[in-house]
């Protein structure tokens, strides 16, 4: 059994706290990203994005191209073109940047 002096315990504790603070700071600087279709934006999307933003850092959203959505969901989709979907997502306060995910 290892017994530590009060000074050793304080030093060990201060290093442990410093490491924990560093991990928290790193999470706050982290970038979170995801790829979505957002063919029909609904409250579930908004809640999901808010939850991602609450993880800390920047929230980067990649929207599937029109061709990609059409390939996944069939003719007549997407309901809105990619540019309009991106504009709506970019207007959400939790989103820091929007881009497009190619085919």
N, C-alpha and C positions, 0 to 999 in steps of 0.2 A: 504494500500500500504506500502510495506517494503522499507525503504530507508537505503542504506548501505553507510558507510564511504568509502573513497578511500582505506584505509587499508583493510577493510572487503572485498571490491570488488577484490582487488589484491589477497588476501588469497583464496577467493572463486575461482577465475580464475586459480590460480596455482594448486588447488586441482582438478579442472575440467581437466586441461591439463595433470596432472599426471595420472588421471584415464584413459584418452584417450590414453596416451602413453602406459599404462599397457595393454590395450585392443589390441593395435597394436603389442606389443611385444608378447602377448599370441598367436595372429594369426600367427606370424612368427615362433613360436615354434610348431605350430599345425602340426599334421600329417594328410595328405589327402590320402584316399585310395579308391579303387574301384575294382570292379570285372568285367572282360571283357573276351571275348572269343579270340579275335585277331586271328581268323581263317585265315583271309586274311588281313594283315596289309595294311592300306592305309593312305593317307595324312590326312584324317579326324581324324583318331586315333591320329596321331602325334600332330595335332592342339588341340585336346581335352586334351591330356596329358600336353601339354605346358600351356594351360589355367588353368589346375588344379594346376600345379606347381607355376604359377604366383600368386595363392592365398596365397602362403607363406608356409614355413615349408617343411617337408619331403613328398615326393610322393611315396606311397607304392602301388604297383599294384599286384592284385591277378588274375591269369589267370585260366580260367576254365580247368578242367582236360579233357583229351581226351574223356573219357566216358561221361562226362557232355555235351560236344559239340556234340558228336554223338547222344545223347538223344534229344538234342534240334534241330539239323539240319539234322539228318538222316545218313544213311549209306554212306560211302565214305568221311565222315567228321570226324575230321578236316583234312584240306589239309596238314598241318604241325603238327608234334607231339608237345606236350606241352613243352618239353625241348627246342626245336628249337624256338618256339614262345617266351618262356621266355628269351632265349639268345638274340633274336632280341630286345625285349622290354628293357632288361637290358642295352643294348648298347646305348639307347637314353639318351642324357645328362640330360634331365629333370627328369628322373626316378631314385629314390634313392634305391629302393629295389623291388624285384619281388618274389612272392610266388605263390603257387598253391591253388586254391579253390577246395575242394573235390567234389565228385559227388553230 
